[in-house]
Every structure is written in structure tokens, then in C-alpha cells.
Amino acid sequence: MRWALLGSAGVAALGIVLSGARAQYITQFFPEGLFGPGDNLGVTVRSRARPETDFQGIHAGGFLIQPRLGEAMGYDNNTNGAARGKGSALFDTTASVALNSLWSRNAFGAYVSVDDQRYPAQSRQNQTDWTMAIGGAVDIGRDRLTAGYSHLALHQTARTLDSPQLDAPGAFSVDTLRTDATLRSGRFTIIPAFTVTDYRFAGVSIAGVPATQAPRDRVEFESSLTLRYEVAPLRSLVLALRETEIHHTEAPSGIPSTDSHGMTLLAGIDFAPSAVWRVSALAGVQARTYASSAYSNDVAPVAEFKLVWQPTGLTTVTGTLDRRIEDAAEEGFISYTLTSVRLSVDHELRRDILLGAHADYDNLAYNHGGGTSVFAGGGASVTWLTNRNLHVTGSFEHMTKTARGGNYGDDTLMLKLNLGL
């Protein structure tokens, strides 16, 4: 049941991950904060079980159904991400339903969500996103075969990393089909995987001029092989090799093709010497070659680092570093090297009161002489776990962008009611 809960939470996060940057490798290779009692190794303030206030879900035979409803209200002082931004009140309505099997062997899960954002004073910035995912697993002895499909209908805005200066949100969709196998032999685990991802972008408006995003339409084929050796619980070694083919389906005629072939090699360790410290680290190299000789190859050292410090059972401090090559969204640029740094602090003031604060830094260094964009910011939140059906969160977020296209700041203050069964 605990893993089913974690699984549905992971699917819920999928839309957020893909609307910004790609999913991190560490979260794929190593388990996140484990779910359970607070004195268990690897359990954080946020992942701790709280039976008296956790949403329980609805048991239906061998399945757990988890309906959620959220209503948030607040103010955003820069809805259009411009140097002279336009502010508006913000009403954000979210709803989701997750279905997970509770079987001792094999698994099935499905998830649907919707997120509607309304700006009364800037109605052009209104947007509605929705996601769905379905997947299952078959256990054969100690091995497991899995397959899943997800569809994400999202929007990019002028405040999205590496986005053009859009006048209004631009719609795009992401369809992903993934299959993998987890093969265990003693302490060794081998994970071959194959993923196909299809991106489709609708037209947008930039500085009042309609613009096509069709050249960004693409299909990505990714195959990977991961070897993990478990030295002890929460102590693992990993070696991973990934190969990626990117094919642009609407490439303009007369322009050199940006289709590419990439390879990523990573080696790492996940180490928890005690309940106080946990270190997850991956390092390697990423290389990309292009179908057209008009573009030089991209080669960069890449790394991911995550440090979790829990000085007491009531406080969790998490720091992350992430560096990798990504596709560029802005016209005229091919790719960029992203360096992201995160620092967050979660504190359990009381059993039902959680405090949070974070600081973020993203540096986008465009390859082939494209310049640099920097996003920096942070925020704080307080969550009241009222009971098993209601959680209340107040939050403040600040973000600044420094880039060749102009600088701006954005502040958002929100109060959200989360309802669940």
C-alpha cells in the first residue's frame, strides 16, 4: 500500500517535471525519501507517515482510489513575465484521481488530473492543463516487467525555462510510451528500458505576431541499460548508459537539420551512513552529434548530486546540483547546457504544522555562442494538516530572470485548500 501511494504521487509529479526540465536520473536510479514511520532510515519530514492526517483513499476490492481536489487563490504581480509585468488575482483549481492495485504481486495503476488557472485581470493568461497515465507490471519470480503510457496536455509561458517571450500561454502535448524490465540476481539489478516520446507544439504569439512552434515537434527514442549493485539497504552503486535519437517531424525546408544522436554515460553511488546523512551522486559525460555538419558536436561533463541532512527527526535539509544538455526552445538556438542548484528546508513545527523554504538557481548556457540566461528565486510555505480530508497551505514564491532578452521579477502569494478522501 505504501508503494502504491508513492507511485500515484510520482505520476502526479510527472506533468510538472515535463513542463520544465527533464526528469532527473537520480530519482530514477535511487528511491526518494521512503514512506513510513519517522524513525525509519531514509524517511524525511515530507515523506513521513501521519495516519491521523494523511489522506486515506477509498478501498475497492484489491484497489486503492485516491481522489483529490484543490482550490487556491492569491495574487501574481507579473502574469506575462515581462520587464513591466501585469499583475492579477489568481484562482487555481486542481483535481485528480489515482487508482492503484494493492496486490501482493503484479501491479496496475492509472491517473488523471486537471489544473485550471484563471487570472481575472489578465484573462489572456488563463490556461488549463490536464494529464493522464496508465501502466502495469508483471512479476516473474524476482524479476518485474513494466509498461506505461502517459499523455500530458500542458502550456509553456514566458516564465518557463528557455521559453520565448510569449504574449499568452502556448499549448503543447507530450505522449510517452515506456517499457522496462527489472532483472535481479543476488545483489545485482539489471534494468534495460526503452522509451518513445512525442512532442507537439501549437502556434503562439510573440510581441503580437503569430509564430509557429512546429519546428520543435519531435519524436525522441531512448534506450538505456542500468546496472545497480546493492551493497546494503540505501547503499548502492550504479552504472548507466543511455542512447537517444531525436527526429524533428516538421523541420523547415532549406534549413540544416537539427536531428541528433546522443549518448550519456553515468556512474554513481547512493550512500546513507546513518539516519542523519544521505548522499546520492552521479557523474559522467553527455555527447550529442547532429545530422547536419552545420552544427558542431555538443560534449559536456554532466552530473547530479543530492545531499540530505536530517539534524533531527523534525528537520530535513536537501541540496541538489544538476548539470546536463537540453534542447533549446527559442528560435535560432539548438541546445543549451543547464546547471541547476536547489536548497530546501522542511521542518515539522508540530505534528500537524509543516514549514518549508527553498532557494533555486538555473543557469542556461546556450551552446554554439548563444549567450546565457539565469533564473534565480526562492519561496516559503506553511502547511496545516487539518485532518484526513483537509490540508491548508500558504505560500510565497519569488523569481527573477536575467537574460539577453530582458530581465524581470515575479512574486506570487497563494492560499490553497487541498481536499482528499
N, C-alpha and C positions, 0 to 999 in steps of 0.2 A: 504493500500500500504506500509506503514511504517513497519508493522509487517511482510509483505511478504519479504521485504528487509532484515530484521533481520533474518528471517527464512533461507533464502538462505545463508547468512553469517555463520549461525550456522552449516549448513550442510557442508560448505566448511572447517570449522574448525574440523569436525569430524575425518577426516583422520589423522590430526596432533595429536589430542588428543589420539587416539587409538594406534598410533605408539609409543607413550611414555607411559604415565601413563593413568589410567582410567579417565573418565570424573568426574569432581568434583561434589559433591552433591549440593553445593551452587548454581551453575549455573543451576541446575535442579529445585531447590525449589524456588529460588528468581530470578526475572528478572535482566538481566545485565543492563549496562548503557542504559537508554532509548533513543530512537531515536527522534529527534525533535529540536525545537529552543533552543538556548543556555541558555535561562533563565528558562527553564522548570526544575522542580525538578527531579533529577536523571540523567540528561543529562551530559555526560562527554566530554572532548576535542575530544576524538576519535569517540564518537557516535553522535556528533553534526551534524545537517543537514546543508549542504552548497550547496544550489541549484545551485550556479554559477559554482561549480567544481565537484559535485557528479556525478557519472555515472548514467545516467537516465534510461537505459534499453529500450527495444522495446515493445510497447503496441500492443498486438494482440488480439482483442476482449476482453474477460474477463481475459486475462493472461498478465503477465509481463515476458519478456525474457531478461536475463542478460548474454550476452557473455563477457568473459574476456580473455585477452592474456597477458602474462608476459614474459619478456626476461631479464635475469640477467647475469652479467659477473663479475668475480672477482678472488680472489686467496684464497686458503685454504692451510695452511702450514703443516697440519697433516691429510691427507686424510684417513689414515688407523688407526688412534687412537692408535699409538704405542709410546713407550718411545723415539724412534728415528724415528719420523714420516716422511713421504714422502710428499712433497708439490706438488701442481699443480694448474694451472689455473682452473677455474670452470665456466661452462656455464649451467645455469639452465633455462629451458623453461617450462612454465606452461600455461595451457589453461583450461577453464571451461565454462559450460553453465548451467544456472539455469532457471527453469520455475516455476513460482508461480501464482496461481489464485488470482484474485482481487475481488472475490465475497464477498458480504456483509455477507453471511452465507455459511457454509461448506468451505472446502479448499482442494486444490490439489497442490503438488509440486514435482519436480524432479530435479536431479542434477547429472552432470557428470564432472569429472576433470581428468587431467593427469599432471604429474610432471616428467620431464626428466632431469637428472643431468649427465653432461659429464665432465670428468677430462682428458684432452689431455695427460698429462704426467703420469697419473696413470689410464689407461683405465680399469683396473680390478675393480676399484671402481665405474664405471658407474652404474646407476640404473634408472629404470623407474617405477614410481608408478601410479596407477590410482584408482579412486573411482567412485561409483555411488550410488545414493539413490533415493527412491521414497516413497511417503507417502500421506496420505489424512486424512481428518477429516469430521465428520458428526455432525452437531449441532441439538440437540433435546431440544427445549426450551432454558434454560440457560446452559444445560449440553453439553459436547462435547466428542465424541468417536474418537480416532485416532488409526491409524495403519501405520507402515512403515517398509521398508526393505532397508538395505544397504549392499554393497559389497565393501571391501577395499582390494586392492592388493598392499601390501607395502613391505618394506625391513627393516631389522634390520642391524645395523653396529656395529663396535667395539666401536663407540661413543654413542650408545643408552644406556639408563639407564639399568643396570642389564643385559648387553649383554656379551656373551663370547668374547674372543679376536679373532674376526673373521678376516680372511685374505681378504675377499671380502663381499659385502652385501649379506645377506641371505633373500630369499623371504619368505613371509608368507601372508596368507589371513585371513580376518575376515568377517564373514557373520552374520548379526544381524537382527532379526525379533522382533519388539516391538509393543505392543498394550497397550493402557491405556484408562481410562475414567476419565474425569474431571466433578465431580458432585457437584453442588453448591446449598447451602441452606442458604440464608441470607448472613452472613459474613463468613460462614464456607465453605471450599472446601475439598472434599474427592477425592483422586486420587489413585485408585487401578491400578497396572501395572504389566505386565508380559513380560519378555524378554528372548529370546533364542539366544545365541551367540556361533558360531562355529569357532574355531581357527585351522588353518592348517599350518604347518611349513615345508618348503623344506630343503633338506640337505645343509650343509655348509662346509667350510674348516677352520680348526683351526690349526695354526702353520704348514700349509702344509699338514695336514692329514684330509681326508674327515670324516665328522661326521654327524650322523643322528640327527635330531631335532624332530623325530616322537614322542618320549615320551612326548613332550609338546602339542601334538594335544589334544584338549579337547572340550567338549561341556559344556557350563555354562547355567544353568536355574536360573533365578532370578525373584522372585515375591516380590512385595512391596505394602505397604499401607501408604499413606501420608495424614496427617490431617493438614490443614492450616487454621488459623483464621486471617482475615484481620482487624486489629484494625483501620487502616486508610490507605490511599494510601502510598505505600512504608513503611508500618509499619505492619509486620505480625509475627505471632507465628507459629512454625512448629513442628510436632511430626511425625517421620518416622520410620517404621520398615521394614527391608529387610531380606529376606531369600535367600540363594544361595546354589545351588548344583553344584559341579564340577565333571565331569566324564571324565577321560582320556581314549581316544579311542584306543590308541596304546601303552598301558602300557607294558613294558618288562616283560616276564615271569621270575619268581624266585625272583622278587624284590617287596618289600611291596608296596601296592597300595597307591598312593597319592591322590586318590579321597577324597573329603571333603564335609562337610556340614557347612555352615556359617550363622551367624545371626549378624545383625547390628541394634542397636537402637540409634537414634539421636533425640535430641531436640534442637531447636534454635530459633533465633529471627532475623528479618530484620528490621532495625530501621534507619530512616532518619529524625533527629530532625530539620534539616534545609537544605538549598542548599549547605552548606559548608561541612557537615559531613554525612557519611552513614556507618553503621556498620551491617555486616551480620555475624552471628556466629552460629555454630552447634557443639555440643559436645555429646559424648556418649561412647559406648563400642562396640567393634567388637570381635567376638569369632569364632573360627574355630576348628572343630573336624575332625579327619581323619578316613578313613575306616579301616586302619591298626593300631593296637596298638603299632607298632614300632615307631610311631611318637606321641609326646606329643601334647596336645591341644595348640592352639595359642589364647591368650586373651590379648587385649591391649586397653587402652583408645584411642579413636580416636576423632579428632576434625578438624574443618575447621573454619577459621577466615578471614574475609575480611574487611579492613578499607579503605574507600575512603575519601580523604580530598581535597577539592577544595577551596584553599585560595582566588582565584579569578576565574572569568569566563574563564581565559586563561590558567589555570594550574590545572592538576589533578594528585594527588599523590595516588597510590594504593599499599597497603601492604596486603599480603596473607600468611596464615600459613595453612598447610595441613598435617595431620598425619593419616595413615591407613595401613592395612595389604595387601600385594600383593603377587601373585605367583612369585616364583623365576625362572629365565631363565637358570642360569648356572647349569650344571650337578652336582649332589650331594647335592643340596640345595632345600628346599621345599618352603619356604616363607621368606619374609622379612618385616620389619616394615619401611615404608617410611615416612620421615619427610621432607617436602619441605617448603622453605621460599622464597617469592618473594617480591621485591620492585621495582616499576616502576614510572616514572615521565613523563608526557606528557605536552607539552607546545605549545600553539599557538603563535608563534613569530609574524606571520602575518596571515591574513585570509587564505592565500594560502601556508604558510610555517609551518609545524608541526615538532617539535623536540621531541625526545624520548630517554629515558635512562632506563636501568633496571639492577638489580643485582639478581642473583639466587643462591640458596643453596639447595642441595639434599643430605640427609643422608640415606643410605640404611643399616639398621642393620639386618643382616641375623639371623633368628630365629634358635634355636637348635644349638647354638655355631658356627655360620658360619662366624663371623667377620663382618667388616664394610667397605663400600665403600662410598666415598664422592665426589660429583660433585659440583664445585663452578665456578661461572663466571659472566659475565655481557656483556653489549653492549650498543651501542648508534646508533641513526639513525636520519636522516633528510629527510622529505618528502616534495616535491614541488607538490602541486595540480595545475598543469599547466592549465588545462581546464577540460571540461566534458568528454574528451576522453583520456587524458593522465595524469598519476601521475608518478613522478620520485622519487625513494628512494635510498639513500646511507646509508649503514650500516656497522658497525664493531662489531664482536662478539668474545669474549674470553671465553674459558672454560678450567678448569683443573680437572683432576681426580686423586684422591688419594685412592688407594685400595691395597688389599693384592696381586693382580695380577700384580701390576706395576703402575707407575704414568706417566702422560703425560699432555701436554698442547696443545691447539688447537686455532688458530686465523684465522678468516675468514673476508675478506673485500669484499663487494659486491656493485654493482650499478645495480639497477633494473628499467626497464621501464614497467609500468602497463597500458595496453590499455583496454578500455571498451566503450561500447555504452550506 
